[in-house]
Amino acid sequence: MELRQQFQIRSDLRKLREVRAFVRQFCAKMSGAPVNQDDVGALELAVTEAASNIMRHAYHGNEDQSIQVEAEALPGRVRLRLWHQGDSFDPSTASLPVPDGSRESGYGVFIIAQSVDDVSYYSDDLGRNCIELTKTIKSQGREREH
């Protein structure tokens, strides 16, 4: 059974809680053994950072814009796409985070890359921008066998 879901939120930072809940609920509906909660947590973190970056940077803090979140369960992994009409993002222009604490920003792209297996940034023919996140999800049962 193929599992797909989507939902839409406003570009309001207070809506990030809803994005995390959507990811948790989607992963809980995946067929097979219960999914590894560490993997779900990493995916939640990546999606939260991606949505936050869209809200802060692509939409420049405007809270009345829209973000479409699509989730798709694939064999052994989850793919999430966050679609928006804000400014596009080129990851090659992002500076690496500075670990000395001299800057408060710049960690989101790094956190996303560390939390998922694959990240893509692209635009479609309609001018919508997308952040696509793919994460391998292990089942809880596999870990208990070791």
C-alpha positions in Angstrom: 0.0 0.0 0.0 1.3 3.4 -1.0 0.9 6.0 1.6 0.8 9.7 0.7 -0.5 12.7 2.6 -0.3 16.4 2.3 -1.2 19.4 4.3 -0.9 23.2 4.2 0.2 25.7 6.8 0.6 29.4 6.9 4.2 30.8 7.1 3.8 31.5 10.8 6.5 30.2 13.1 3.8 29.2 15.6 2.7 26.6 13.0 5.9 24.6 13.3 4.3 22.5 16.0 1.7 21.4 13.4 4.5 20.4 11.0 6.2 18.2 13.6 2.8 16.6 14.5 2.1 15.9 10.8 5.5 14.1 10.4 4.9 12.0 13.6 1.4 11.0 12.6 2.4 10.2 9.0 5.3 7.9 10.2 2.9 6.2 12.6 0.7 5.3 9.7 3.5 3.6 7.8 2.9 -0.1 7.3 5.1 -2.8 8.9 6.7 -2.7 12.3 6.7 0.5 14.3 9.3 3.0 13.0 12.4 3.9 14.9 11.7 7.0 17.0 15.2 8.4 16.6 14.7 8.4 12.8 11.3 10.0 13.2 12.9 12.6 15.5 15.6 13.4 13.0 13.0 13.8 10.2 10.9 16.1 12.4 14.0 18.2 13.1 14.9 18.5 9.4 11.3 19.4 8.4 11.0 21.9 11.2 14.3 23.6 10.1 13.3 23.6 6.5 9.9 25.1 7.3 11.5 27.7 9.6 14.0 28.6 6.8 11.1 29.1 4.3 9.2 31.3 6.8 12.2 33.4 7.8 14.2 33.7 4.6 12.0 32.8 1.6 9.0 34.7 2.9 11.0 37.2 4.9 8.8 36.7 8.0 5.5 37.4 6.3 3.1 35.2 8.2 0.3 35.1 5.6 2.0 33.0 3.0 1.5 29.3 2.3 3.7 26.2 2.6 2.4 22.9 1.1 3.9 19.8 2.9 3.7 16.5 1.0 4.7 13.2 2.6 5.3 9.9 0.8 6.2 6.5 2.2 8.6 4.6 0.1 10.1 1.2 0.8 12.3 1.8 3.9 12.2 5.6 3.7 10.1 8.7 3.8 10.2 11.6 1.4 8.9 15.0 2.4 8.5 18.0 0.1 7.9 21.5 1.3 6.5 23.7 -1.6 6.4 27.5 -1.4 6.2 30.6 -3.5 8.9 32.6 -1.7 12.5 33.3 -2.7 14.4 30.3 -4.0 17.5 29.1 -2.2 20.8 28.0 -3.6 22.6 25.8 -1.0 26.0 26.5 -2.5 25.7 30.1 -1.3 25.1 29.1 2.4 28.0 29.5 4.7 29.0 26.8 7.1 28.0 27.3 10.7 30.6 28.8 13.0 31.0 26.6 16.1 32.6 29.4 18.2 29.2 31.0 18.8 30.0 34.2 17.0 26.9 33.9 14.8 23.4 33.0 15.8 22.3 31.9 12.3 23.5 29.6 9.6 22.8 26.3 11.3 19.6 25.3 9.6 21.0 24.0 6.4 23.7 22.1 8.3 21.2 20.6 10.7 18.9 19.5 7.8 21.8 17.9 5.9 22.9 16.0 9.1 19.3 14.8 9.9 18.3 13.3 6.6 19.9 11.1 3.9 19.2 13.4 1.0 18.2 17.1 0.5 17.3 18.7 -2.8 16.3 22.3 -3.6 14.5 22.9 -6.9 11.8 24.9 -8.6 9.0 23.6 -10.8 7.5 25.0 -14.1 4.9 26.8 -12.1 7.5 28.9 -10.2 7.1 27.0 -7.0 10.2 26.3 -4.9 10.7 23.0 -3.1 12.9 21.5 -0.4 12.8 17.8 -0.7 14.0 15.7 2.2 14.5 11.9 2.1 15.2 9.8 5.3 15.8 6.1 5.7 13.4 4.9 8.4 14.3 1.7 10.3 11.7 -0.3 12.1 11.9 -0.7 15.9 11.9 -4.5 15.5 15.2 -4.5 13.6 17.0 -2.8 16.4 15.8 -5.3 19.0 17.2 -8.2 17.1 20.8 -7.0 17.7 
